[in-house]
Every structure is written in structure tokens, then in C-alpha cells.
Amino acid sequence: MPDRRSTATAFTEEFPVRKTTRFRQLIAAPEILVMPGVHDALGVRLADAAGFAALTAGGYGATATLLGRPDSSQLSLTELADMYSRFCDATALPLLADADTGFGNVTNVARAVRLYEKAGVAGLFIEDQVFPKRCGHMAGKAVVPPAEWLAKIKAALDAREDPDFVIMARTDALAVNGVDDAIARAQLAREAGADLLFVEAPTTTDEMRRICREIPGPCLANNVETGRSPLLPAADLQAIGYAAVVFPVAATYAVAHALAELFATIRRTGTTAEFLPRMLEFNAFNDLVGLSAQREREAALQEFAESLVARRNARRTV
């Protein structure tokens, strides 16, 4: 597949566009949009450096990293909005955010949209699970009546100030009521005005094909490693008909595995020596987080200030 990031960067440099507008362009492009999931600002920097065109950050990784707890509606709207603000400060890339079930009723949904827009994300999604929700690949989910969810989708659409801000409708009805109901709900969400559609946790490629064929709008696929859905390459998902795919928990699982091995190594050997090949070096890490650019900026500002003072003193002696 072509390098979407290089194209996106060149376009943005010549014709500056908002993150929301760029996100819409990427969803509408012929090639599938691949979005890795991030759970902290360091991951944002790493994903940006890897050359992706857009990112996502969900409640699963956020709850794990901020609380060390499962994904079950334990984070508040303001906690998540604050997290997304930090993430957006770390990158110029569009970011798709998780608004869970909307944090309450339609009034709460409207406030969520306002706070997420202020945070700088390019879009958000709202799901139809009963609060408190569960991860889409966990057992025991329940969904609200379609009208209750659709009212929240409409509230989100009405509340956005930027018309390009993407509202994605997510339904978890497949695991509860079957694929027919899930598709019907997604069709209604599209009719209500949702920009992007997400039927969570199909279990076969045949279900995936039906979803993309019968829903009249761009659909998103969710690659959850060892979850309920087939783990397919982006090219295969594009051939099925998906417009975008996210890998929302891969980074969280990878970090958890790496840290478990690191801590076991320290416990066993009393040193990190044998783990060094799997770690960034001191200078490389500082470059990643932008230390050189920060020091250059600090020096330039100090030089400006000292020059200004010197010029003023020179004028006084004349």
C-alpha cells in the first residue's frame, strides 16, 4: 500500500488543513486508513515517528495505564478529555477518541463533544452498550434500545462546532442480538448522520463482508489480538470493504509483555545488562521526546533576550 503519511505531510505543508478535515480525507481515500492505538503521549510520539497518518486511543488502554484496571467505564469524561489533550499536544496527526456510552444522556454527550473538540481530537465514537460498558470482546455485554443510542448520535452531531469533526457510531449489538440487528442499527445511525460506522466484534469474514456490503457508509474494523474477530491484514480488510482499521490494544499488550520481562530480568539478575539490546539508548530516547529541539529553542530565546538587552544598553550609552 502507498505511504499515506508522506502524502499527508506534503499536502498539509502546501495546503494547511485542520486535523478534522484531514481525518475525513483519509477515511474517504481509496486506501484503507490504518490507525495504531496509543495509551500515553510517549506512544503518540512513537506512532508519529513510525509514519502513520492518524492514530486512535481507546478506553481499554487508557483504563489499564491510568488505573491498572479493566475497561468498564471507570474513567470520567474530564479524565479522558485531559488525557486526549495531552496526546494531541504531542502530535499533529488526527486522533480518533473513545467517548464510551456518552457519559450519560444526550446532554452529557453534547458536553463530551465540546470537551473533546477543545482537546484537539479529530473525532470520537459513541456506543450503544448499557452503562457501565465492557470491552467489546468481553462476554456479558448488553445494549440499550436503538432510539436511546441514536438520540446520543444526533446530540453529538448537533453539538460539534467544527462540521468536519467526525462522529462514529459503534454498535455492540452483534454479540447480543445477532448480526442482523447490528447491521440495522448501523444503517439507522448512518441515516441519523453518523460519519463512520463500527459494528464491533464480527466473528467471521462472512459477517464482515455483510457489514461492509449492507451499511451505506464507511465502516471501521477493529483488530483486537486474540479477541473475537479474525485478525486480518489491512489489505484484506480493504478488499472486504472497510475504510479504516484500528489496532487499539496492541501497544498496551506489547508494553505489558515487555515490562513483565524487564522486571523479571531485574528481579532475577539484579541488573538490566542482558535487556539492553531491547531498550532505547539514552541519547536516542532524548531525541525521540524532542530534547535537542527544546534546548535549541531555549538557547534561541535566551540569545534573543540578551541581544535585546544589549541593544537597549547600547542606545543608553549614545
N, C-alpha and C positions, 0 to 999 in steps of 0.2 A: 504494500500500500504506500501511497506517496507520503512525504514528510509534511504533515499538516501544520506542524509548528513553524517550520521555516516560512511557509506560505503565509501563515497567520501573522508572523512577526513582520515580514516585508510589507504586507497590506497595512498593518497598524502604523508602521513608521511613515508610510506615504500618505495614508488617509486615516488619521486617528479616529477610532470609534470607541463607543462605550463598551464595557465588558458585556453588558446585556445584549447589545446588538451583535457583537462578535459571537456570543454564545448561540444566538439564533442562526447566524450564518453557518456555524459549524454543524448544528443539528440538521439544517437543510441541505448541506453539502452531499454530493453523491457517495462519498466515502464515509464509513461508519466512524463516529466520534468515540474514541477510546479514552475513558477517564479513570485514572487510578484513584483509589481512596486514600485520604490522609487523615491523621488523627492529631497532629500537632504542627506547629509552624516550621519546625525543622523538616518534617516530611514534605511540607509545601515547597520549601526551598529545593529539596532533593528531586521532587517530581518535576518542578520547573526546570531544573538543570538537566533532567533526562530528556527534555524536548517535547513533553506533552503539550497539547493545545488547550486543555481545560482539565479541571480537577473536580472531585466530589469529596464531601466529608459527611459521614452519617452518624447517627446517634449511637450505633453499636460501638464503633471505635472510640467515640468521644466519652461514652459512659465507662468504657474499660480503662481509658487513660486518665480521666479526671477523677473517677471514683473507685476504680478497680471493681466494678460491679457489672451485672448483666444488663442487656439492653431491654429495659422495661419501664420507660417513661420516668426515670429518676432525675433527669436533668430538667431544669426550668427553662422557660423562654429566655430570660435575661442571661442565664449562664451560657446558653448556646449562642445567643446573639453576640455576647462578649467574645466567645471563642472564635466565631466566624470573623469578627472584626480584626482580630489578631492575624488570622490566616490571610485575609485579604490585604492586610498591610505588608505581607511577606511576598506577594506576587502580583504581577499584572495580568495573570491568567484568569479567565472566568471560572467561577466556582459554583457548583450546584449544592444547595444546602438542604438539610433534613428538618422539616417542621413537624415531624411526627403526626399526631392526630389534630394538630392545630392549637394545642394548649388550652382547649376549652370549646366554647361555642363560636358562632360566626363573629362575634365582637372580638374575641381573643385572637381569632385568625387574622382579622384586619390589623390588629396591633403587631402581630408577628411579622406580617408583610412589611409594615413600616420599619420595624427594628432591623429586619434582615436587609432591607434596602439601604438603610443607614450604615449597616456593617460593610456593605460593598459586594455582597454576593450577586451572582448573575441570575439566579433563580432558586426556587425552592419546590419541595413536593409535600403534599398532604395526603395522608392515607385514610382508609375507611375502617380501620380497626377500632374496637371498643377500647376505651382508656381504662387502665393502663395497657398500652400495646405490648407486643412481644416482637422479637426479631422475626422477620418474615419466613425464616426457615425453621422456626421452632414449632413444636406441637402445641395444641391448645388455643389457637387463635380464635377470635370471634370478631364479627364485623357488624357495623351499625347499618340501619336501613339506608338504601341508596339516597333518598331525599335528604337525609341529615348530612351525608358526606357531600352531596352536590351543592348544598347551600354553602358549605365551607369553601368549596372550589370557587363558587361565584363571589363569595365575600373576598377571597384572595384576589381575584381578577379585578374587582371593583376598587380594592384598597391600594393597588400599586400606583405609584406616581409615574414611573417610567413604563411606557407602554411596551417596551421590549423586554422587560423583566419577565422571565419565563416561569409559568406556573405549571408544574407537572402534577397530574392526578395519579395516585398509586392506589390500586385495589389489591387487597389480600383475600378476596372472595374465593379464589380458585381452590384453596385448601379447605375452605369451609363449605361452600355451596357448589363447587364444580366449575369447570371452565366456561360453560355457557353463561352462568351468572356473572362471572368475572368479565367476560367479553361484553356483555350487555351493559354492565356498569361503566366500563371504559368508553363504550360508544356514547352513553349518556354524558359522561364527563367531557368528551370531545364536543358534543352538541352544546354543552354549557359554556364552552370556550377554552377549555384546557389546551395548552400549547404542546404538551408532551404527555404521553400515556405510558403507564407502567403497570403491567399485570405481574404481580410478584409470584415467584416460585412455581412456574410450569415444570412438570416432571419429565416431559418427553419433547423431542424435537417436533413431533406432530402437533402438540399443543402450541409450541412456539410459532409454527407456520400458520396455524389458525388465528392466533392472536394478531400477527402482523397482517394477515390477509383480510380479516374481518373488522379491524379497527381502523376507521378512516382518519388516520393521523400518524405522526411519527411516534414510534414505540422505543422504549428503552429496555435493554436486557441487563440482568443482574447476575454477574459471575461470582458466586459465593463458593469458595473452595470447600469441598466435602459437604456442601449443602444439598438441597432437594433437586435443584435444576442441573441438567447436563452442563459440564464445564467445557464450553466450546471456544475455539479461537475467534478473534474478532472477524476475520474474513468469512468464516462460516456463518456467523450471526448476521453479517451484512447480506450474504446470499439468501438467508431466510427472510430478510426484510427489515431488520432492526436499523434504526437511525443512530443509536448510541448504545454503548455498553459501559458499565461501571464495574470496578473491582473494589468494592467498598471495604473489605476486611483483610485483604491480602497483606497489606503493610502491617496491620496490627498483629496478625498471626506470625508474620516473619520476625517482627521485633520481639514478640513474646518468646519465640523459639530461640532467637539469638541471645537474648538476655538470660534465659534459663541456662543455656550452655556456658555463657560467660561466667555467671555466678557459680555454677558448678565447678568450673575450672579454677576460679579463685579459691573456692572452699577446699578443693582437692589439693591444689599445688601451692597455695599461698602467694601466687603471683599471676600476672596476666601475660607472661612471656610467650607461652605457646599460642595464645589467642591473638597476638599482634598482627599476623597476616590477615586477619578478618576484621581489623579495625582501621579507621582512617588515622593518618598521622596528624600530629599537632598542627603543622602548617597547612596541610590540606583541609583540615576541618575549619581552621580560621578563614581560609579562602572561601569555603562554602558559605559561611554565615556572613561574609562581606566585611571582614575586619580591615583588609587593605583599603577598600573604598572608604570606609568610615574614617580611618586615620588620615587619608588624603584629604577628605572633606574637612576634618578638624584642622589640619595644617593650613589649608587654603583660607579658612575663616580667620584663623589666627594671623596669617600673613596680611589679609585684608585689613583687620583691625589695627595691627601695628603700623601698616602703611598709612592708614587714615590719621592715626595719632601723629605720626612723623610729619605728614603734610601740614597738619594744623600747627604743630610746634614750629615748623619752618616759616609759616606765614607770620607767626607772632614775633619772630626774630628779625623780620624785614623792617 
